Amino acid sequence: MQLSTFHRLQHVTPFDNLPDASLTELCSSAILHSIAAGDRIIEGDTMNPAYPVFIILSGRVRLVESEQQMTVRHLRANEVFGHFAMLRKLPPPYRAEISRAAVILEIKHTALLTLFARHPVFAAWFQADLRRFERELGAFDDVAGSRFLFGQRLVELANGPVMVCSPTLPIRDVARLMAKHDSDCVVINSDQGPVGLVSDSDLRTQVVAAGLSSELPVSTIMKPDPLTIRARASVFDGMMAMEDRNWRHLVLLDDNGALQGVVSDTDLARVLLNSPTALRRRVEQADNGQELRKLRSAADQMIVTLYRRGVRAEDLLQINTRFNDAMTVRILDIVSAQLDAPPSGLTWCWLSLGSEGRGEMGLRTDQDNAIIYDSDAPEQANTWLARLAEAANDMLDVAGIARCEAGIMASNSAMRHDLNGWSHIIKEWMSDTDESHLLWISALTDCRPIYGDGKLCGDLRTEIVRIVSERRHFLPMLAREALEPGLPVRHFPSPRLKGFKADEGMALNLKLHGTHLVTHAARLFCLDGGWLEQTGTGERLAWLLEHDPKLHDTAREAMVAYGLFADLRLSWHVDQTSRGEELSDVMPLVKVGETRKRLLMGAYQTVEEIRQRIRTQFSTRS
């Protein structure tokens, strides 16, 4: 049996890379099992103190998630399983069932650990495969629950044939064509493909209402350069494209660029129930804070609905942020119209900071904003902007976005400067020991332009990078912030979540013990690398993945950890919203499912790896 096993393992990854002597040693303690279909070799939530690892020599095995009873992996000959328990020292969050009569090789964990010490590459394969599995386990809900949004393709929403005409066709004939086929739009096509689009609203506003001659060519009233997208793109991608360009129709193209269909925002709204695009348009028509508050509540309910239907938390945070951007723009339009004209020559930009600046705004958030301006008369400019900021912060509060208790608001004079003023105050904050100033600097590194001259925001980011490059002593201060708080994990006598004492018993703070653990680290490493071009945590991790070879693997795993933290926090807020409770980041441990607890342990292991790199790189002890 040992010789046969040896030859079989020579064809199993990663055992095929072991030296013959190590492989022979491993085979000497291996146990062979023949197991009938329907039997189980691993029981979910049951700890085997031997931590065995299994290799399928023949047959099939499926891994079934314990809580929701969904298959997360189908395994066949020459595949390995069981190392979750060995590496995490936790009961596996799945059961392993034999789906076709199998021959299974059992390997004791002690034999594997001996080889791990000798062959680091061999050990690394098991760690990498475990992380892949945890990604699958954390994502299978999306696969099951969000086909309507991510699995459903735009081409599936296209209704009937596309109405097409040439740019020279008279408007009168285009209207007849639309009426005959009951279509709300026509694509204007040329030899180069779609060059324009005309909708029924164009006919009403430009022809009927304006009295334009219907004998003119349709190119007279068409919208040029229509918004195009691949027909196989997801509904979510289509929704985001409409948000970016503020179009009501998407022209669908196949992979060769040929016209394949048209989808309207109405088509998307039917799928999405409450269309983010439709809500944003209602925001543009709102006249006061109370109207906006009702729309803010509707947007919250939209987020709850979409989350329950399987949309990823990170995508929902982006949708929510875009809605808040639209609301902020509308408020600034309203309040600026109520003020006297601004001083001559004033240019300015409203900045979103913190979670909104990063595009990660959840259901529970407050205001974080600032202003940068440029003016030849700075005192008059600041006076005018102070009035604008006070009115805007007040209306945001009425609309449902609470004032920031830490004072990170444009109405605070400390959050309103020209570029020279910002440069001076940032240097001053870096030189003192006030912890609130460290928080303010961190928020500023997440600045994103919302309204006004966006170039001023870019100038501020560039200045922050320059200042940090000259004052490297500031980075260890940020590093110490990134090492707090301690991780809610107990390692003895066995690894498990421990949380902290709260009124509801042991609990997790889903912000401090979750998303912030990754957000602070990503910000720190990007600042050290002199890069603030993007603000999102995912975007920053992607940059580190590409530009910092030492952080390559850790950055990839940090993306997974951040996604898990964001999902847990949003799911808790969705539950609280559904029960009509005040939103809180404190989640009792008893409310965290066993599968999520195991995934969290993996995420915290990733955070600890990041922190070890921080301690080494910035000579910081926690």
C-alpha positions in Angstrom: 0.0 0.0 0.0 2.8 2.4 0.9 4.4 2.1 -2.6 1.0 2.6 -4.3 0.3 5.6 -2.1 3.7 7.1 -2.8 3.0 7.0 -6.6 -0.5 8.5 -6.1 0.7 11.4 -4.1 3.3 12.2 -6.7 0.3 13.4 -8.8 -1.4 15.4 -6.0 -0.8 19.1 -5.5 1.2 20.2 -3.4 2.6 16.7 -2.4 4.1 16.4 -5.9 6.8 19.0 -5.0 8.0 17.1 -2.0 11.4 15.3 -2.1 11.1 11.5 -2.3 12.4 11.0 1.2 9.8 13.4 2.8 7.0 11.8 0.7 8.1 8.3 1.8 8.0 9.4 5.4 4.5 10.8 5.0 3.2 7.6 3.5 4.4 5.5 6.4 1.8 7.0 8.7 -1.1 7.4 6.2 -4.3 5.5 6.7 -6.5 4.4 3.7 -10.3 4.4 3.9 -12.9 3.1 1.6 -16.2 4.9 2.2 -19.6 4.4 0.7 -21.7 7.2 -0.9 -23.8 9.1 1.6 -21.4 8.6 4.5 -19.7 11.5 6.2 -16.0 11.8 6.9 -16.2 15.2 8.7 -19.1 16.3 10.9 -19.7 20.0 10.9 -19.0 21.9 14.1 -17.3 18.8 15.6 -13.7 19.1 16.6 -11.4 16.1 15.9 -8.4 16.6 18.2 -6.2 14.7 15.7 -6.8 17.4 13.0 -6.4 14.9 10.1 -6.1 16.1 6.5 -7.7 14.0 3.7 -6.8 13.3 0.1 -9.3 11.9 -2.3 -7.7 9.1 -4.3 -11.0 8.2 -6.1 -14.6 9.2 -5.9 -16.3 12.5 -5.0 -16.8 14.5 -1.8 -18.9 17.6 -1.2 -18.4 20.2 1.6 -21.7 21.5 3.0 -21.8 24.7 5.0 -23.2 24.0 8.5 -25.7 26.8 9.0 -27.4 27.3 5.7 -26.8 23.7 4.4 -25.4 24.9 1.1 -22.6 23.1 -0.9 -19.5 25.3 -1.0 -17.1 22.9 -2.7 -17.3 19.8 -4.9 -14.1 17.8 -4.7 -12.8 14.9 -6.8 -9.8 12.7 -7.1 -6.4 14.3 -6.2 -7.9 17.1 -4.2 -7.2 17.8 -0.5 -9.5 18.9 2.3 -9.7 19.0 6.1 -6.9 21.5 6.7 -9.3 24.2 8.0 -9.3 22.5 11.5 -5.6 21.9 11.5 -4.6 25.5 10.6 -7.4 27.3 12.5 -7.6 25.0 15.5 -11.3 25.4 15.2 -14.2 23.0 14.3 -14.7 23.1 10.6 -17.7 25.2 9.4 -18.8 22.4 7.1 -19.5 18.7 6.9 -17.8 16.5 4.3 -20.1 14.0 2.6 -19.1 11.3 0.2 -21.2 11.9 -2.9 -19.7 9.0 -4.9 -18.0 6.0 -3.3 -14.5 7.1 -2.5 -11.1 5.9 -1.5 -9.7 8.5 1.0 -6.2 8.8 2.4 -6.0 10.2 5.9 -2.8 12.0 7.0 -2.1 12.9 10.6 -1.5 16.6 11.3 1.7 15.8 13.2 3.3 14.4 10.1 2.2 17.4 8.0 3.5 19.9 10.6 6.9 18.2 10.6 7.0 18.7 6.8 5.8 22.3 7.1 8.9 23.1 9.1 11.2 21.6 6.5 9.4 22.8 3.3 8.0 26.4 3.6 6.6 26.4 0.1 4.7 23.2 0.8 3.2 24.8 4.0 2.4 28.0 2.1 0.1 26.1 -0.3 -2.1 24.9 2.6 -2.4 28.5 3.9 -3.2 29.9 0.5 -5.8 27.2 -0.2 -7.4 27.9 3.2 -7.7 31.6 2.3 -9.2 30.6 -1.0 -11.8 28.4 0.7 -12.6 31.2 3.2 -13.2 33.6 0.3 -15.6 31.0 -1.3 -17.3 30.4 2.1 -17.8 34.2 2.6 -19.1 34.7 -1.0 -21.5 31.8 -1.6 -24.4 33.9 -0.2 -23.8 36.4 -3.0 -23.8 33.6 -5.6 -27.1 32.2 -4.3 -28.8 35.5 -3.5 -27.8 38.1 -6.1 -28.3 36.5 -9.5 -30.9 39.1 -10.1 -28.2 41.8 -9.9 -24.8 40.3 -10.6 -25.8 37.1 -12.4 -28.5 38.7 -14.5 -27.1 40.3 -17.6 -28.3 43.6 -19.2 -29.2 41.8 -22.4 -31.8 39.8 -20.5 -33.7 43.0 -19.7 -33.8 44.3 -23.3 -37.4 44.2 -24.6 -38.0 43.4 -28.2 -36.0 44.6 -31.3 -34.0 47.8 -31.2 -35.4 50.7 -33.1 -32.7 52.1 -35.4 -32.5 54.9 -37.9 -30.0 57.0 -39.8 -29.1 60.5 -38.7 -30.8 62.0 -41.8 -34.3 60.5 -41.2 -36.8 63.2 -40.6 -38.0 63.7 -37.0 -41.6 63.0 -38.2 -40.7 59.5 -39.4 -38.8 58.7 -36.2 -41.9 59.6 -34.2 -44.0 57.3 -36.4 -41.5 54.5 -36.0 -41.6 54.8 -32.2 -45.4 54.9 -32.1 -45.7 51.9 -34.4 -43.4 49.8 -32.2 -44.4 51.3 -28.9 -40.8 52.2 -28.2 -39.6 55.0 -25.9 -36.4 55.6 -27.8 -34.6 55.1 -31.2 -30.8 54.6 -31.6 -29.3 56.7 -34.3 -26.8 54.5 -36.2 -24.1 55.1 -38.8 -21.4 53.0 -40.4 -19.3 53.5 -37.3 -22.1 52.3 -34.9 -24.4 54.1 -32.6 -23.9 57.9 -32.8 -26.9 59.2 -30.9 -30.2 58.4 -29.2 -33.6 60.1 -29.3 -36.2 59.4 -26.5 -39.9 60.2 -26.3 -39.0 63.0 -23.9 -36.7 64.6 -26.5 -39.7 64.7 -28.9 -41.9 66.3 -26.3 -39.4 69.0 -25.2 -37.5 69.8 -28.4 -40.2 69.3 -31.0 -43.7 69.7 -29.5 -43.0 72.2 -26.8 -40.3 74.2 -28.7 -42.2 74.1 -32.0 -39.3 72.6 -33.9 -40.1 71.5 -37.5 -40.6 67.7 -37.7 -39.1 67.8 -41.2 -35.7 68.4 -39.8 -33.3 65.4 -39.6 -33.3 63.5 -36.4 -29.7 64.4 -35.8 -30.9 67.9 -34.9 -32.4 66.7 -31.7 -30.5 63.5 -30.9 -28.3 63.1 -27.8 -24.8 62.5 -29.3 -22.4 59.8 -28.0 -24.9 57.5 -26.3 -24.0 55.6 -23.2 -22.8 52.2 -24.4 -22.0 49.1 -22.4 -21.3 45.4 -23.2 -24.6 43.5 -23.4 -23.1 40.8 -21.1 -22.4 43.3 -18.3 -24.3 42.8 -15.1 -27.3 44.8 -14.0 -25.2 46.4 -11.3 -22.6 47.6 -13.8 -25.4 49.1 -15.9 -26.8 50.9 -12.8 -23.4 52.3 -12.0 -22.9 53.5 -15.6 -26.2 55.3 -15.5 -25.3 57.0 -12.2 -21.9 58.1 -13.6 -23.3 59.7 -16.8 -26.8 60.6 -15.7 -28.3 58.9 -18.8 -31.7 57.2 -18.8 -30.8 54.6 -21.5 -28.0 52.2 -22.0 -27.1 51.1 -25.6 -26.0 47.4 -25.4 -23.2 46.2 -27.7 -21.9 42.7 -28.2 -18.3 41.8 -27.9 -17.6 42.9 -31.5 -19.2 46.3 -30.9 -22.4 45.6 -32.8 -25.7 46.9 -31.5 -27.6 44.3 -29.5 -30.3 46.1 -27.4 -31.4 49.1 -25.3 -32.2 49.1 -21.6 -33.8 52.1 -19.8 -33.7 53.2 -16.2 -37.3 52.0 -16.0 -36.2 48.5 -16.9 -33.6 48.6 -14.2 -36.1 50.0 -11.7 -38.4 47.0 -12.2 -35.5 44.7 -11.3 -34.1 46.8 -8.5 -37.5 47.7 -7.0 -36.2 51.1 -5.8 -33.9 52.4 -8.4 -30.9 54.4 -7.0 -31.1 56.5 -10.2 -34.7 57.3 -9.6 -34.1 58.3 -6.0 -31.2 60.5 -7.0 -33.5 62.3 -9.5 -36.0 62.9 -6.8 -33.2 64.4 -4.7 -32.4 66.9 -7.5 -36.0 68.1 -7.3 -36.2 68.4 -3.5 -36.5 71.9 -2.0 -35.8 71.5 1.7 -34.2 69.3 4.4 -37.5 67.5 5.3 -38.0 66.3 1.8 -34.4 65.1 1.7 -34.9 63.3 5.0 -37.8 61.3 3.5 -35.6 60.4 0.5 -32.7 59.5 2.9 -35.1 57.1 4.7 -36.2 55.6 1.3 -32.5 55.2 0.4 -31.9 53.3 3.7 -34.8 51.0 2.9 -33.4 50.5 -0.6 -30.0 49.4 0.9 -31.8 47.0 3.3 -33.8 45.5 0.4 -30.8 45.1 -1.9 -28.7 43.6 0.9 -31.4 41.0 1.7 -31.4 40.1 -2.0 -27.7 39.3 -1.9 -25.9 42.4 -3.1 -22.3 42.7 -1.7 -21.9 45.0 1.2 -19.0 46.9 -0.5 -21.2 47.6 -3.5 -24.0 48.8 -1.3 -21.7 51.2 0.5 -20.7 52.6 -2.8 -24.4 53.1 -3.8 -25.2 54.7 -0.5 -22.2 57.1 -0.8 -23.3 58.2 -4.3 -26.8 58.9 -3.0 -25.3 61.0 -0.2 -23.1 62.8 -2.7 -26.2 63.7 -4.7 -28.0 64.9 -1.5 -25.0 67.0 -0.6 -24.8 68.6 -4.0 -28.5 69.5 -3.9 -28.1 71.0 -0.4 -25.2 73.1 -1.6 -27.2 74.3 -4.6 -30.0 75.3 -2.3 -28.0 77.2 0.3 -25.7 78.9 -2.1 -28.7 80.2 -4.0 -30.0 81.7 -0.7 -26.8 83.6 -0.1 -25.5 86.8 -1.6 -23.2 86.4 -4.6 -19.8 85.0 -3.6 -16.8 87.4 -3.6 -15.4 88.0 -7.1 -12.6 85.5 -8.1 -13.5 82.9 -5.4 -13.1 79.3 -6.3 -13.8 76.6 -3.8 -14.4 72.9 -3.3 -16.5 71.0 -0.8 -14.7 67.9 0.4 -16.1 64.7 1.8 -13.9 63.1 4.4 -13.9 59.8 6.4 -16.1 57.0 5.3 -18.0 59.1 2.7 -14.7 60.3 1.3 -13.6 56.7 0.9 -16.9 55.7 -0.8 -17.7 53.5 2.2 -20.7 55.2 3.8 -22.9 52.8 5.7 -26.4 53.1 7.3 -24.8 54.6 10.5 -22.7 57.6 9.7 -22.3 61.3 10.5 -21.0 64.3 8.6 -17.3 64.6 7.8 -16.6 67.5 5.5 -14.3 70.4 4.8 -13.7 73.2 2.3 -10.6 74.3 0.4 -10.7 77.5 -1.5 -8.6 80.0 -3.5 -9.2 83.8 -3.4 -7.4 87.1 -3.7 -9.6 88.3 -0.8 -9.3 85.4 1.7 -11.1 87.2 4.6 -14.2 87.9 2.5 -14.0 84.5 1.0 -13.9 82.8 4.4 -16.8 84.9 5.7 -19.0 83.9 2.7 -17.9 80.2 2.9 -18.6 80.1 6.7 -22.2 81.2 6.1 -22.5 78.6 3.4 -21.0 75.8 5.5 -23.1 76.5 8.5 -26.3 76.4 6.4 -25.2 73.2 4.6 -24.2 71.4 7.8 -27.6 72.4 9.3 -29.5 71.1 6.3 -27.5 67.9 6.2 -28.4 67.3 9.8 -32.1 67.9 9.1 -31.8 65.5 6.1 -30.6 62.7 8.4 -26.8 63.0 8.4 -25.9 64.0 11.9 -23.4 66.6 12.8 -19.9 65.2 13.6 -19.2 65.2 17.3 -15.5 65.4 16.6 -16.0 68.7 14.8 -15.0 67.5 11.3 -17.3 69.8 9.5 -16.8 72.7 7.1 -18.6 75.1 9.6 -15.7 74.6 11.9 -13.1 77.2 11.0 -10.4 74.6 11.4 -11.9 72.7 8.5 -11.9 75.7 6.1 -8.7 77.0 4.5 -6.9 77.9 1.3 -4.0 75.7 0.3 -1.4 77.6 2.3 -3.7 77.6 5.3 -4.2 73.9 5.1 -0.5 73.3 4.7 0.2 75.4 7.9 -2.5 73.8 10.0 -1.6 70.3 9.0 2.0 70.9 10.0 0.8 72.4 13.3 -1.4 69.4 14.0 1.5 67.0 13.3 3.6 68.8 15.9 1.2 68.6 18.8 0.0 65.6 20.9 -3.8 66.3 20.7 -5.3 63.0 19.6 -8.2 64.7 17.9 -5.8 66.4 15.5 -4.5 63.0 14.5 -8.1 62.0 13.7 -8.5 65.1 11.7 -5.4 64.5 9.6 -6.5 60.9 9.0 -9.9 62.2 7.8 -8.2 64.7 5.4 -6.2 61.9 3.7 -9.5 60.5 2.6 -10.7 63.8 1.0 -12.8 63.5 -2.1 -14.3 66.4 -4.1 -18.1 66.7 -4.1 -18.9 70.2 -5.3 -16.9 73.0 -6.9 -13.4 73.0 -8.3 -12.1 69.4 -7.9 -8.5 70.5 -8.8 -8.2 72.1 -5.4 -8.8 68.7 -3.8 -6.0 67.3 -5.9 -3.7 70.1 -4.8 -4.5 69.3 -1.1 -3.7 65.6 -1.6 -0.4 66.5 -3.2 0.4 68.9 -0.4 -0.4 66.2 2.3 2.0 63.7 0.5 4.7 66.4 0.4 4.4 67.2 4.0 4.5 63.6 5.1 7.6 63.0 3.0 9.3 65.8 4.9 8.0 64.8 8.3 8.5 61.1 8.4 8.2 61.1 12.2 4.5 61.5 11.7 4.1 58.0 10.2 4.9 56.1 13.4 2.1 58.2 15.0 -0.3 56.9 12.4 1.2 53.4 12.8 0.4 53.4 16.5 -3.2 54.3 15.6 -3.3 51.4 13.2 -2.3 49.0 16.0 -5.3 49.9 18.1 -7.5 48.5 19.5 -6.3 45.0 20.5 -7.8 42.2 18.5 -10.8 40.5 20.1 -9.2 37.1 20.0 -8.2 34.7 22.8 -5.5 32.1 21.9 -5.4 30.0 25.0 -6.5 27.3 25.7 -7.8 27.4 22.1 -8.3 30.2 19.6 -11.7 31.9 19.7 -13.4 35.3 19.7 -13.5 36.9 23.1 -15.0 40.4 22.3 -15.4 42.9 25.1 -17.9 43.4 28.0 -21.0 45.3 27.0 -24.5 45.7 28.4 -25.7 42.7 26.2 -22.8 40.5 27.4 -19.6 39.9 25.4 -19.7 41.8 22.1 -17.7 43.1 19.1 -17.5 46.8 18.0 -17.9 46.2 14.3 -16.2 49.5 13.4 -13.2 49.4 15.8 -12.9 45.6 15.7 -13.8 45.5 12.0 -13.5 47.8 9.1 -11.1 50.3 10.8 -8.5 47.6 11.3 -7.9 47.4 7.5 -8.8 51.0 6.6 -6.1 52.5 8.9 -3.5 50.1 7.7 -4.2 50.7 4.0 -4.1 54.5 4.6 -0.8 54.2 6.4 1.0 52.1 3.8 -0.2 54.3 0.9 0.9 57.5 2.7 4.3 55.9 3.2 4.4 55.1 -0.5 3.4 58.7 -1.4 0.1 57.7 -3.0 -3.2 59.4 -2.3 -4.7 59.3 -5.8 -7.7 57.1 -4.6 -9.4 57.1 -1.3 -11.3 53.8 -1.1 -9.8 51.0 1.1 -10.2 48.5 -1.8 -8.5 50.9 -4.2 -5.6 51.5 -1.8 -5.2 47.8 -1.2 -5.2 47.2 -5.0 -2.4 49.8 -5.3 -0.4 48.1 -2.6 -1.0 44.7 -4.3 0.6 46.1 -7.5 3.3 48.3 -6.2 4.6 46.8 -2.9 5.9 43.2 -3.5 6.4 42.6 0.2 2.7 43.4 0.8 1.4 41.5 -2.2 -0.1 38.5 -0.6 -1.1 40.3 2.6 -2.9 43.0 0.6 -4.9 40.4 -1.3 -6.0 38.7 2.0 -6.7 42.1 3.5 -9.3 42.7 0.7 -11.0 39.5 1.8 -10.9 40.6 5.5 -12.2 44.0 4.7 -15.1 42.6 2.7 -16.0 40.3 5.6 -15.9 43.1 8.2 -18.0 45.4 5.9 -20.6 42.7 5.4 -20.9 41.9 9.1 -21.3 45.5 10.0 -23.9 46.2 7.3 -25.8 43.0 8.1 -26.1 44.0 11.7 -27.3 47.5 10.8 -29.8 46.0 8.4 -31.1 43.7 11.3 -31.4 46.7 13.6 -33.2 48.8 11.0 -35.7 46.0 10.4 -36.5 45.9 14.1 -36.8 49.7 14.3 -33.8 50.0 16.7 -31.3 52.8 16.9 -28.2 51.7 15.0 -25.2 50.7 17.0 -21.9 49.2 16.0 -21.9 47.0 19.2 -22.9 43.4 18.2 -23.3 40.7 20.9 -21.2 37.7 20.2 -24.2 35.4 20.6 -25.6 37.1 17.4 -22.6 36.2 15.3 -23.1 32.8 13.6 -20.6 30.0 13.9 -19.6 30.2 10.3 -18.9 33.9 10.6 -17.0 33.4 13.8 -14.6 31.1 12.0 -14.3 33.5 9.0 -13.5 36.3 11.5 -10.7 34.3 13.0 -9.1 34.1 9.6 -9.7 37.8 9.0 -8.1 38.6 12.4 -5.1 36.4 11.5 -4.7 38.6 8.4 -4.9 41.7 10.5 -2.2 40.4 12.8 0.1 39.7 9.8 -0.5 43.3 8.7 0.2 44.6 12.2 3.5 42.7 12.3 4.5 44.4 9.1 3.6 47.7 10.6 5.7 47.0 13.8 8.7 46.1 11.7 8.4 48.8 9.1 7.7 51.7 11.5 9.6 50.4 14.5 6.4 50.5 16.6 5.4 48.4 19.5 1.7 47.9 20.5 
